[in-house]
Amino acid sequence: MGGNIIGVVFLKLQSELIRSTTEALAEILMAYARKYPLETRNCLALLPNGNCAMMSEILSQVHKARLFKQLVNKFNMQIRKGAQI
């Protein structure tokens, strides 16, 4: 069940246009990553762009909410612009 939620949230993060929605999705991802770190990483590793260096950096900042959200917003913008991450 949790894996499905993580997958949907992560895929939506890659296409969302509204910053406030991206931040809300980041909070969901952060909550799962704090409570289930290994399971979250494993779920993300199976998804497109889920195993990139930027996601590793984001997940390493899971206990710093502000930085986590900033990195997620940066990830979102880079993915939408088609940048190589």
mmCIF file as gemmi writes it, N, C-alpha and C atoms, coordinates in Angstrom:
data_model
loop_
_atom_site.group_PDB
_atom_site.id
_atom_site.type_symbol
_atom_site.label_atom_id
_atom_site.label_alt_id
_atom_site.label_comp_id
_atom_site.label_asym_id
_atom_site.label_entity_id
_atom_site.label_seq_id
_atom_site.pdbx_PDB_ins_code
_atom_site.Cartn_x
_atom_site.Cartn_y
_atom_site.Cartn_z
_atom_site.occupancy
_atom_site.B_iso_or_equiv
_atom_site.pdbx_formal_charge
_atom_site.auth_seq_id
_atom_site.auth_asym_id
_atom_site.pdbx_PDB_model_num
ATOM 1 N N . MET Axp A 1 ? 0.822 -1.2 0 1 0 ? 1 A 1
ATOM 2 C CA . MET Axp A 1 ? 0 0 0 1 0 ? 1 A 1
ATOM 3 C C . MET Axp A 1 ? 0.863 1.259 0 1 0 ? 1 A 1
ATOM 4 N N . GLY Axp A 2 ? 1.816 1.337 0.936 1 0 ? 2 A 1
ATOM 5 C CA . GLY Axp A 2 ? 2.684 2.503 1.013 1 0 ? 2 A 1
ATOM 6 C C . GLY Axp A 2 ? 3.499 2.7 -0.251 1 0 ? 2 A 1
ATOM 7 N N . GLY Axp A 3 ? 3.924 1.593 -0.87 1 0 ? 3 A 1
ATOM 8 C CA . GLY Axp A 3 ? 4.694 1.686 -2.105 1 0 ? 3 A 1
ATOM 9 C C . GLY Axp A 3 ? 3.908 2.337 -3.221 1 0 ? 3 A 1
ATOM 10 N N . ASN Axp A 4 ? 2.613 2.048 -3.277 1 0 ? 4 A 1
ATOM 11 C CA . ASN Axp A 4 ? 1.764 2.675 -4.292 1 0 ? 4 A 1
ATOM 12 C C . ASN Axp A 4 ? 1.658 4.172 -4.07 1 0 ? 4 A 1
ATOM 13 N N . ILE Axp A 5 ? 1.509 4.573 -2.812 1 0 ? 5 A 1
ATOM 14 C CA . ILE Axp A 5 ? 1.406 6 -2.496 1 0 ? 5 A 1
ATOM 15 C C . ILE Axp A 5 ? 2.702 6.71 -2.849 1 0 ? 5 A 1
ATOM 16 N N . ILE Axp A 6 ? 3.822 6.126 -2.473 1 0 ? 6 A 1
ATOM 17 C CA . ILE Axp A 6 ? 5.123 6.719 -2.789 1 0 ? 6 A 1
ATOM 18 C C . ILE Axp A 6 ? 5.285 6.854 -4.295 1 0 ? 6 A 1
ATOM 19 N N . GLY Axp A 7 ? 4.917 5.826 -5.032 1 0 ? 7 A 1
ATOM 20 C CA . GLY Axp A 7 ? 5.031 5.857 -6.489 1 0 ? 7 A 1
ATOM 21 C C . GLY Axp A 7 ? 4.188 6.947 -7.114 1 0 ? 7 A 1
ATOM 22 N N . VAL Axp A 8 ? 2.943 7.061 -6.691 1 0 ? 8 A 1
ATOM 23 C CA . VAL Axp A 8 ? 2.047 8.084 -7.243 1 0 ? 8 A 1
ATOM 24 C C . VAL Axp A 8 ? 2.556 9.48 -6.899 1 0 ? 8 A 1
ATOM 25 N N . VAL Axp A 9 ? 2.963 9.68 -5.648 1 0 ? 9 A 1
ATOM 26 C CA . VAL Axp A 9 ? 3.474 10.989 -5.224 1 0 ? 9 A 1
ATOM 27 C C . VAL Axp A 9 ? 4.711 11.355 -6.032 1 0 ? 9 A 1
ATOM 28 N N . PHE Axp A 10 ? 5.63 10.409 -6.183 1 0 ? 10 A 1
ATOM 29 C CA . PHE Axp A 10 ? 6.871 10.699 -6.9 1 0 ? 10 A 1
ATOM 30 C C . PHE Axp A 10 ? 6.616 10.993 -8.375 1 0 ? 10 A 1
ATOM 31 N N . LEU Axp A 11 ? 5.751 10.231 -9.009 1 0 ? 11 A 1
ATOM 32 C CA . LEU Axp A 11 ? 5.448 10.483 -10.42 1 0 ? 11 A 1
ATOM 33 C C . LEU Axp A 11 ? 4.756 11.831 -10.594 1 0 ? 11 A 1
ATOM 34 N N . LYS Axp A 12 ? 3.89 12.19 -9.665 1 0 ? 12 A 1
ATOM 35 C CA . LYS Axp A 12 ? 3.214 13.49 -9.728 1 0 ? 12 A 1
ATOM 36 C C . LYS Axp A 12 ? 4.209 14.627 -9.509 1 0 ? 12 A 1
ATOM 37 N N . LEU Axp A 13 ? 5.206 14.405 -8.649 1 0 ? 13 A 1
ATOM 38 C CA . LEU Axp A 13 ? 6.244 15.415 -8.418 1 0 ? 13 A 1
ATOM 39 C C . LEU Axp A 13 ? 6.98 15.778 -9.705 1 0 ? 13 A 1
ATOM 40 N N . GLN Axp A 14 ? 7.067 14.846 -10.612 1 0 ? 14 A 1
ATOM 41 C CA . GLN Axp A 14 ? 7.821 15.077 -11.837 1 0 ? 14 A 1
ATOM 42 C C . GLN Axp A 14 ? 7.047 15.876 -12.879 1 0 ? 14 A 1
ATOM 43 N N . SER Axp A 15 ? 5.744 16.053 -12.665 1 0 ? 15 A 1
ATOM 44 C CA . SER Axp A 15 ? 4.953 16.764 -13.674 1 0 ? 15 A 1
ATOM 45 C C . SER Axp A 15 ? 4.163 17.941 -13.116 1 0 ? 15 A 1
ATOM 46 N N . GLU Axp A 16 ? 4.143 18.107 -11.811 1 0 ? 16 A 1
ATOM 47 C CA . GLU Axp A 16 ? 3.33 19.149 -11.184 1 0 ? 16 A 1
ATOM 48 C C . GLU Axp A 16 ? 3.839 20.547 -11.541 1 0 ? 16 A 1
ATOM 49 N N . LEU Axp A 17 ? 2.91 21.444 -11.856 1 0 ? 17 A 1
ATOM 50 C CA . LEU Axp A 17 ? 3.259 22.806 -12.246 1 0 ? 17 A 1
ATOM 51 C C . LEU Axp A 17 ? 3.12 23.812 -11.106 1 0 ? 17 A 1
ATOM 52 N N . ILE Axp A 18 ? 2.303 23.51 -10.121 1 0 ? 18 A 1
ATOM 53 C CA . ILE Axp A 18 ? 2.009 24.457 -9.048 1 0 ? 18 A 1
ATOM 54 C C . ILE Axp A 18 ? 2.93 24.188 -7.859 1 0 ? 18 A 1
ATOM 55 N N . ARG Axp A 19 ? 3.66 25.226 -7.461 1 0 ? 19 A 1
ATOM 56 C CA . ARG Axp A 19 ? 4.663 25.073 -6.405 1 0 ? 19 A 1
ATOM 57 C C . ARG Axp A 19 ? 4.059 24.61 -5.077 1 0 ? 19 A 1
ATOM 58 N N . SER Axp A 20 ? 2.917 25.154 -4.704 1 0 ? 20 A 1
ATOM 59 C CA . SER Axp A 20 ? 2.312 24.763 -3.423 1 0 ? 20 A 1
ATOM 60 C C . SER Axp A 20 ? 1.919 23.284 -3.424 1 0 ? 20 A 1
ATOM 61 N N . THR Axp A 21 ? 1.496 22.791 -4.568 1 0 ? 21 A 1
ATOM 62 C CA . THR Axp A 21 ? 1.161 21.367 -4.67 1 0 ? 21 A 1
ATOM 63 C C . THR Axp A 21 ? 2.431 20.526 -4.594 1 0 ? 21 A 1
ATOM 64 N N . THR Axp A 22 ? 3.494 21.005 -5.219 1 0 ? 22 A 1
ATOM 65 C CA . THR Axp A 22 ? 4.778 20.309 -5.154 1 0 ? 22 A 1
ATOM 66 C C . THR Axp A 22 ? 5.26 20.219 -3.708 1 0 ? 22 A 1
ATOM 67 N N . GLU Axp A 23 ? 5.085 21.3 -2.954 1 0 ? 23 A 1
ATOM 68 C CA . GLU Axp A 23 ? 5.497 21.292 -1.55 1 0 ? 23 A 1
ATOM 69 C C . GLU Axp A 23 ? 4.652 20.319 -0.725 1 0 ? 23 A 1
ATOM 70 N N . ALA Axp A 24 ? 3.368 20.243 -1.022 1 0 ? 24 A 1
ATOM 71 C CA . ALA Axp A 24 ? 2.5 19.291 -0.314 1 0 ? 24 A 1
ATOM 72 C C . ALA Axp A 24 ? 2.919 17.853 -0.626 1 0 ? 24 A 1
ATOM 73 N N . LEU Axp A 25 ? 3.243 17.593 -1.885 1 0 ? 25 A 1
ATOM 74 C CA . LEU Axp A 25 ? 3.723 16.262 -2.271 1 0 ? 25 A 1
ATOM 75 C C . LEU Axp A 25 ? 5.059 15.954 -1.591 1 0 ? 25 A 1
ATOM 76 N N . ALA Axp A 26 ? 5.906 16.98 -1.474 1 0 ? 26 A 1
ATOM 77 C CA . ALA Axp A 26 ? 7.193 16.809 -0.795 1 0 ? 26 A 1
ATOM 78 C C . ALA Axp A 26 ? 6.982 16.424 0.666 1 0 ? 26 A 1
ATOM 79 N N . GLU Axp A 27 ? 5.98 17.016 1.304 1 0 ? 27 A 1
ATOM 80 C CA . GLU Axp A 27 ? 5.689 16.683 2.701 1 0 ? 27 A 1
ATOM 81 C C . GLU Axp A 27 ? 5.252 15.224 2.852 1 0 ? 27 A 1
ATOM 82 N N . ILE Axp A 28 ? 4.466 14.748 1.905 1 0 ? 28 A 1
ATOM 83 C CA . ILE Axp A 28 ? 4.045 13.341 1.941 1 0 ? 28 A 1
ATOM 84 C C . ILE Axp A 28 ? 5.26 12.431 1.779 1 0 ? 28 A 1
ATOM 85 N N . LEU Axp A 29 ? 6.084 12.739 0.786 1 0 ? 29 A 1
ATOM 86 C CA . LEU Axp A 29 ? 7.287 11.937 0.549 1 0 ? 29 A 1
ATOM 87 C C . LEU Axp A 29 ? 8.216 11.979 1.763 1 0 ? 29 A 1
ATOM 88 N N . MET Axp A 30 ? 8.355 13.158 2.362 1 0 ? 30 A 1
ATOM 89 C CA . MET Axp A 30 ? 9.217 13.316 3.528 1 0 ? 30 A 1
ATOM 90 C C . MET Axp A 30 ? 8.703 12.483 4.708 1 0 ? 30 A 1
ATOM 91 N N . ALA Axp A 31 ? 7.4 12.467 4.907 1 0 ? 31 A 1
ATOM 92 C CA . ALA Axp A 31 ? 6.823 11.686 6.007 1 0 ? 31 A 1
ATOM 93 C C . ALA Axp A 31 ? 7.127 10.197 5.837 1 0 ? 31 A 1
ATOM 94 N N . TYR Axp A 32 ? 6.96 9.696 4.621 1 0 ? 32 A 1
ATOM 95 C CA . TYR Axp A 32 ? 7.265 8.282 4.374 1 0 ? 32 A 1
ATOM 96 C C . TYR Axp A 32 ? 8.76 8.011 4.508 1 0 ? 32 A 1
ATOM 97 N N . ALA Axp A 33 ? 9.58 8.927 4 1 0 ? 33 A 1
ATOM 98 C CA . ALA Axp A 33 ? 11.029 8.723 4.053 1 0 ? 33 A 1
ATOM 99 C C . ALA Axp A 33 ? 11.55 8.758 5.488 1 0 ? 33 A 1
ATOM 100 N N . ARG Axp A 34 ? 10.907 9.537 6.343 1 0 ? 34 A 1
ATOM 101 C CA . ARG Axp A 34 ? 11.314 9.57 7.752 1 0 ? 34 A 1
ATOM 102 C C . ARG Axp A 34 ? 10.916 8.29 8.481 1 0 ? 34 A 1
ATOM 103 N N . LYS Axp A 35 ? 9.716 7.826 8.221 1 0 ? 35 A 1
ATOM 104 C CA . LYS Axp A 35 ? 9.201 6.667 8.955 1 0 ? 35 A 1
ATOM 105 C C . LYS Axp A 35 ? 9.698 5.339 8.369 1 0 ? 35 A 1
ATOM 106 N N . TYR Axp A 36 ? 9.828 5.283 7.044 1 0 ? 36 A 1
ATOM 107 C CA . TYR Axp A 36 ? 10.239 4.05 6.355 1 0 ? 36 A 1
ATOM 108 C C . TYR Axp A 36 ? 11.364 4.36 5.358 1 0 ? 36 A 1
ATOM 109 N N . PRO Axp A 37 ? 12.56 4.697 5.839 1 0 ? 37 A 1
ATOM 110 C CA . PRO Axp A 37 ? 13.625 5.142 4.928 1 0 ? 37 A 1
ATOM 111 C C . PRO Axp A 37 ? 14.052 4.106 3.885 1 0 ? 37 A 1
ATOM 112 N N . LEU Axp A 38 ? 14.272 2.888 4.301 1 0 ? 38 A 1
ATOM 113 C CA . LEU Axp A 38 ? 14.74 1.859 3.366 1 0 ? 38 A 1
ATOM 114 C C . LEU Axp A 38 ? 13.666 1.506 2.349 1 0 ? 38 A 1
ATOM 115 N N . GLU Axp A 39 ? 12.442 1.346 2.82 1 0 ? 39 A 1
ATOM 116 C CA . GLU Axp A 39 ? 11.34 1.006 1.926 1 0 ? 39 A 1
ATOM 117 C C . GLU Axp A 39 ? 11.094 2.116 0.905 1 0 ? 39 A 1
ATOM 118 N N . THR Axp A 40 ? 11.212 3.366 1.357 1 0 ? 40 A 1
ATOM 119 C CA . THR Axp A 40 ? 11.014 4.505 0.452 1 0 ? 40 A 1
ATOM 120 C C . THR Axp A 40 ? 12.077 4.503 -0.636 1 0 ? 40 A 1
ATOM 121 N N . ARG Axp A 41 ? 13.328 4.322 -0.242 1 0 ? 41 A 1
ATOM 122 C CA . ARG Axp A 41 ? 14.416 4.284 -1.234 1 0 ? 41 A 1
ATOM 123 C C . ARG Axp A 41 ? 14.216 3.137 -2.226 1 0 ? 41 A 1
ATOM 124 N N . ASN Axp A 42 ? 13.802 1.989 -1.731 1 0 ? 42 A 1
ATOM 125 C CA . ASN Axp A 42 ? 13.579 0.837 -2.609 1 0 ? 42 A 1
ATOM 126 C C . ASN Axp A 42 ? 12.451 1.096 -3.599 1 0 ? 42 A 1
ATOM 127 N N . CYS Axp A 43 ? 11.373 1.698 -3.137 1 0 ? 43 A 1
ATOM 128 C CA . CYS Axp A 43 ? 10.246 2.025 -4.032 1 0 ? 43 A 1
ATOM 129 C C . CYS Axp A 43 ? 10.676 3.028 -5.095 1 0 ? 43 A 1
ATOM 130 N N . LEU Axp A 44 ? 11.398 4.065 -4.668 1 0 ? 44 A 1
ATOM 131 C CA . LEU Axp A 44 ? 11.829 5.1 -5.61 1 0 ? 44 A 1
ATOM 132 C C . LEU Axp A 44 ? 12.821 4.552 -6.633 1 0 ? 44 A 1
ATOM 133 N N . ALA Axp A 45 ? 13.653 3.621 -6.218 1 0 ? 45 A 1
ATOM 134 C CA . ALA Axp A 45 ? 14.664 3.061 -7.123 1 0 ? 45 A 1
ATOM 135 C C . ALA Axp A 45 ? 14.031 2.358 -8.319 1 0 ? 45 A 1
ATOM 136 N N . LEU Axp A 46 ? 12.803 1.912 -8.173 1 0 ? 46 A 1
ATOM 137 C CA . LEU Axp A 46 ? 12.11 1.214 -9.259 1 0 ? 46 A 1
ATOM 138 C C . LEU Axp A 46 ? 11.431 2.163 -10.242 1 0 ? 46 A 1
ATOM 139 N N . LEU Axp A 47 ? 11.386 3.449 -9.911 1 0 ? 47 A 1
ATOM 140 C CA . LEU Axp A 47 ? 10.667 4.428 -10.733 1 0 ? 47 A 1
ATOM 141 C C . LEU Axp A 47 ? 11.624 5.237 -11.596 1 0 ? 47 A 1
ATOM 142 N N . PRO Axp A 48 ? 11.124 5.794 -12.708 1 0 ? 48 A 1
ATOM 143 C CA . PRO Axp A 48 ? 11.963 6.654 -13.55 1 0 ? 48 A 1
ATOM 144 C C . PRO Axp A 48 ? 12.496 7.838 -12.745 1 0 ? 48 A 1
ATOM 145 N N . ASN Axp A 49 ? 13.779 8.089 -12.82 1 0 ? 49 A 1
ATOM 146 C CA . ASN Axp A 49 ? 14.486 9.165 -12.117 1 0 ? 49 A 1
ATOM 147 C C . ASN Axp A 49 ? 14.527 8.966 -10.604 1 0 ? 49 A 1
ATOM 148 N N . GLY Axp A 50 ? 14.085 7.847 -10.12 1 0 ? 50 A 1
ATOM 149 C CA . GLY Axp A 50 ? 14.054 7.611 -8.685 1 0 ? 50 A 1
ATOM 150 C C . GLY Axp A 50 ? 15.381 7.204 -8.094 1 0 ? 50 A 1
ATOM 151 N N . ASN Axp A 51 ? 16.317 6.846 -8.939 1 0 ? 51 A 1
ATOM 152 C CA . ASN Axp A 51 ? 17.616 6.379 -8.469 1 0 ? 51 A 1
ATOM 153 C C . ASN Axp A 51 ? 18.732 7.337 -8.865 1 0 ? 51 A 1
ATOM 154 N N . CYS Axp A 52 ? 18.374 8.579 -9.169 1 0 ? 52 A 1
ATOM 155 C CA . CYS Axp A 52 ? 19.371 9.555 -9.618 1 0 ? 52 A 1
ATOM 156 C C . CYS Axp A 52 ? 20.1 10.175 -8.42 1 0 ? 52 A 1
ATOM 157 N N . ALA Axp A 53 ? 21.191 10.847 -8.708 1 0 ? 53 A 1
ATOM 158 C CA . ALA Axp A 53 ? 21.997 11.467 -7.654 1 0 ? 53 A 1
ATOM 159 C C . ALA Axp A 53 ? 21.21 12.523 -6.889 1 0 ? 53 A 1
ATOM 160 N N . MET Axp A 54 ? 20.366 13.251 -7.593 1 0 ? 54 A 1
ATOM 161 C CA . MET Axp A 54 ? 19.6 14.303 -6.922 1 0 ? 54 A 1
ATOM 162 C C . MET Axp A 54 ? 18.619 13.71 -5.91 1 0 ? 54 A 1
ATOM 163 N N . MET Axp A 55 ? 18.001 12.578 -6.232 1 0 ? 55 A 1
ATOM 164 C CA . MET Axp A 55 ? 17.085 11.95 -5.275 1 0 ? 55 A 1
ATOM 165 C C . MET Axp A 55 ? 17.85 11.45 -4.058 1 0 ? 55 A 1
ATOM 166 N N . SER Axp A 56 ? 19.047 10.966 -4.247 1 0 ? 56 A 1
ATOM 167 C CA . SER Axp A 56 ? 19.869 10.549 -3.105 1 0 ? 56 A 1
ATOM 168 C C . SER Axp A 56 ? 20.156 11.733 -2.197 1 0 ? 56 A 1
ATOM 169 N N . GLU Axp A 57 ? 20.448 12.875 -2.819 1 0 ? 57 A 1
ATOM 170 C CA . GLU Axp A 57 ? 20.698 14.095 -2.042 1 0 ? 57 A 1
ATOM 171 C C . GLU Axp A 57 ? 19.438 14.531 -1.293 1 0 ? 57 A 1
ATOM 172 N N . ILE Axp A 58 ? 18.297 14.477 -1.973 1 0 ? 58 A 1
ATOM 173 C CA . ILE Axp A 58 ? 17.027 14.858 -1.341 1 0 ? 58 A 1
ATOM 174 C C . ILE Axp A 58 ? 16.756 13.967 -0.135 1 0 ? 58 A 1
ATOM 175 N N . LEU Axp A 59 ? 16.885 12.672 -0.314 1 0 ? 59 A 1
ATOM 176 C CA . LEU Axp A 59 ? 16.586 11.737 0.775 1 0 ? 59 A 1
ATOM 177 C C . LEU Axp A 59 ? 17.581 11.84 1.926 1 0 ? 59 A 1
ATOM 178 N N . SER Axp A 60 ? 18.771 12.327 1.652 1 0 ? 60 A 1
ATOM 179 C CA . SER Axp A 60 ? 19.744 12.504 2.734 1 0 ? 60 A 1
ATOM 180 C C . SER Axp A 60 ? 19.398 13.709 3.607 1 0 ? 60 A 1
ATOM 181 N N . GLN Axp A 61 ? 18.504 14.564 3.128 1 0 ? 61 A 1
ATOM 182 C CA . GLN Axp A 61 ? 18.1 15.762 3.874 1 0 ? 61 A 1
ATOM 183 C C . GLN Axp A 61 ? 16.706 15.617 4.477 1 0 ? 61 A 1
ATOM 184 N N . VAL Axp A 62 ? 16.267 14.401 4.702 1 0 ? 62 A 1
ATOM 185 C CA . VAL Axp A 62 ? 14.891 14.133 5.126 1 0 ? 62 A 1
ATOM 186 C C . VAL Axp A 62 ? 14.554 14.753 6.486 1 0 ? 62 A 1
ATOM 187 N N . HIS Axp A 63 ? 15.532 14.994 7.328 1 0 ? 63 A 1
ATOM 188 C CA . HIS Axp A 63 ? 15.255 15.578 8.645 1 0 ? 63 A 1
ATOM 189 C C . HIS Axp A 63 ? 15.446 17.092 8.665 1 0 ? 63 A 1
ATOM 190 N N . LYS Axp A 64 ? 15.663 17.68 7.509 1 0 ? 64 A 1
ATOM 191 C CA . LYS Axp A 64 ? 15.751 19.144 7.374 1 0 ? 64 A 1
ATOM 192 C C . LYS Axp A 64 ? 14.643 19.561 6.411 1 0 ? 64 A 1
ATOM 193 N N . ALA Axp A 65 ? 13.465 19.793 6.961 1 0 ? 65 A 1
ATOM 194 C CA . ALA Axp A 65 ? 12.255 19.987 6.155 1 0 ? 65 A 1
ATOM 195 C C . ALA Axp A 65 ? 12.4 21.087 5.103 1 0 ? 65 A 1
ATOM 196 N N . ARG Axp A 66 ? 12.932 22.215 5.489 1 0 ? 66 A 1
ATOM 197 C CA . ARG Axp A 66 ? 13.041 23.339 4.548 1 0 ? 66 A 1
ATOM 198 C C . ARG Axp A 66 ? 13.947 22.991 3.367 1 0 ? 66 A 1
ATOM 199 N N . LEU Axp A 67 ? 15.103 22.436 3.658 1 0 ? 67 A 1
ATOM 200 C CA . LEU Axp A 67 ? 16.043 22.056 2.603 1 0 ? 67 A 1
ATOM 201 C C . LEU Axp A 67 ? 15.467 20.933 1.745 1 0 ? 67 A 1
ATOM 202 N N . PHE Axp A 68 ? 14.803 19.982 2.368 1 0 ? 68 A 1
ATOM 203 C CA . PHE Axp A 68 ? 14.167 18.885 1.643 1 0 ? 68 A 1
ATOM 204 C C . PHE Axp A 68 ? 13.187 19.441 0.612 1 0 ? 68 A 1
ATOM 205 N N . LYS Axp A 69 ? 12.32 20.363 1.034 1 0 ? 69 A 1
ATOM 206 C CA . LYS Axp A 69 ? 11.324 20.944 0.128 1 0 ? 69 A 1
ATOM 207 C C . LYS Axp A 69 ? 11.986 21.754 -0.981 1 0 ? 69 A 1
ATOM 208 N N . GLN Axp A 70 ? 13.043 22.491 -0.651 1 0 ? 70 A 1
ATOM 209 C CA . GLN Axp A 70 ? 13.761 23.259 -1.673 1 0 ? 70 A 1
ATOM 210 C C . GLN Axp A 70 ? 14.359 22.332 -2.727 1 0 ? 70 A 1
ATOM 211 N N . LEU Axp A 71 ? 14.952 21.248 -2.285 1 0 ? 71 A 1
ATOM 212 C CA . LEU Axp A 71 ? 15.548 20.297 -3.223 1 0 ? 71 A 1
ATOM 213 C C . LEU Axp A 71 ? 14.487 19.613 -4.076 1 0 ? 71 A 1
ATOM 214 N N . VAL Axp A 72 ? 13.341 19.304 -3.48 1 0 ? 72 A 1
ATOM 215 C CA . VAL Axp A 72 ? 12.25 18.701 -4.247 1 0 ? 72 A 1
ATOM 216 C C . VAL Axp A 72 ? 11.747 19.682 -5.301 1 0 ? 72 A 1
ATOM 217 N N . ASN Axp A 73 ? 11.62 20.958 -4.945 1 0 ? 73 A 1
ATOM 218 C CA . ASN Axp A 73 ? 11.194 21.965 -5.926 1 0 ? 73 A 1
ATOM 219 C C . ASN Axp A 73 ? 12.211 22.088 -7.061 1 0 ? 73 A 1
ATOM 220 N N . LYS Axp A 74 ? 13.487 22.052 -6.714 1 0 ? 74 A 1
ATOM 221 C CA . LYS Axp A 74 ? 14.544 22.11 -7.73 1 0 ? 74 A 1
ATOM 222 C C . LYS Axp A 74 ? 14.474 20.885 -8.645 1 0 ? 74 A 1
ATOM 223 N N . PHE Axp A 75 ? 14.283 19.716 -8.055 1 0 ? 75 A 1
ATOM 224 C CA . PHE Axp A 75 ? 14.136 18.475 -8.812 1 0 ? 75 A 1
ATOM 225 C C . PHE Axp A 75 ? 12.955 18.587 -9.772 1 0 ? 75 A 1
ATOM 226 N N . ASN Axp A 76 ? 11.827 19.07 -9.272 1 0 ? 76 A 1
ATOM 227 C CA . ASN Axp A 76 ? 10.622 19.239 -10.083 1 0 ? 76 A 1
ATOM 228 C C . ASN Axp A 76 ? 10.893 20.143 -11.285 1 0 ? 76 A 1
ATOM 229 N N . MET Axp A 77 ? 11.538 21.277 -11.049 1 0 ? 77 A 1
ATOM 230 C CA . MET Axp A 77 ? 11.811 22.216 -12.146 1 0 ? 77 A 1
ATOM 231 C C . MET Axp A 77 ? 12.758 21.606 -13.174 1 0 ? 77 A 1
ATOM 232 N N . GLN Axp A 78 ? 13.782 20.91 -12.716 1 0 ? 78 A 1
ATOM 233 C CA . GLN Axp A 78 ? 14.739 20.31 -13.645 1 0 ? 78 A 1
ATOM 234 C C . GLN Axp A 78 ? 14.099 19.212 -14.478 1 0 ? 78 A 1
ATOM 235 N N . ILE Axp A 79 ? 13.275 18.394 -13.864 1 0 ? 79 A 1
ATOM 236 C CA . ILE Axp A 79 ? 12.594 17.324 -14.6 1 0 ? 79 A 1
ATOM 237 C C . ILE Axp A 79 ? 11.663 17.917 -15.652 1 0 ? 79 A 1
ATOM 238 N N . ARG Axp A 80 ? 10.891 18.925 -15.259 1 0 ? 80 A 1
ATOM 239 C CA . ARG Axp A 80 ? 9.943 19.52 -16.205 1 0 ? 80 A 1
ATOM 240 C C . ARG Axp A 80 ? 10.65 20.208 -17.367 1 0 ? 80 A 1
ATOM 241 N N . LYS Axp A 81 ? 11.837 20.748 -17.126 1 0 ? 81 A 1
ATOM 242 C CA . LYS Axp A 81 ? 12.599 21.4 -18.195 1 0 ? 81 A 1
ATOM 243 C C . LYS Axp A 81 ? 13.378 20.391 -19.032 1 0 ? 81 A 1
ATOM 244 N N . GLY Axp A 82 ? 13.37 19.146 -18.602 1 0 ? 82 A 1
ATOM 245 C CA . GLY Axp A 82 ? 14.063 18.104 -19.348 1 0 ? 82 A 1
ATOM 246 C C . GLY Axp A 82 ? 15.554 18.086 -19.116 1 0 ? 82 A 1
ATOM 247 N N . ALA Axp A 83 ? 15.999 18.686 -18.018 1 0 ? 83 A 1
ATOM 248 C CA . ALA Axp A 83 ? 17.426 18.717 -17.714 1 0 ? 83 A 1
ATOM 249 C C . ALA Axp A 83 ? 17.905 17.333 -17.303 1 0 ? 83 A 1
ATOM 250 N N . GLN Axp A 84 ? 19.154 17.063 -17.577 1 0 ? 84 A 1
ATOM 251 C CA . GLN Axp A 84 ? 19.766 15.8 -17.172 1 0 ? 84 A 1
ATOM 252 C C . GLN Axp A 84 ? 20.145 15.895 -15.705 1 0 ? 84 A 1
ATOM 253 N N . ILE Axp A 85 ? 19.6 15 -14.88 1 0 ? 85 A 1
ATOM 254 C CA . ILE Axp A 85 ? 19.897 15.076 -13.445 1 0 ? 85 A 1
ATOM 255 C C . ILE Axp A 85 ? 20.696 13.883 -12.981 1 0 ? 85 A 1
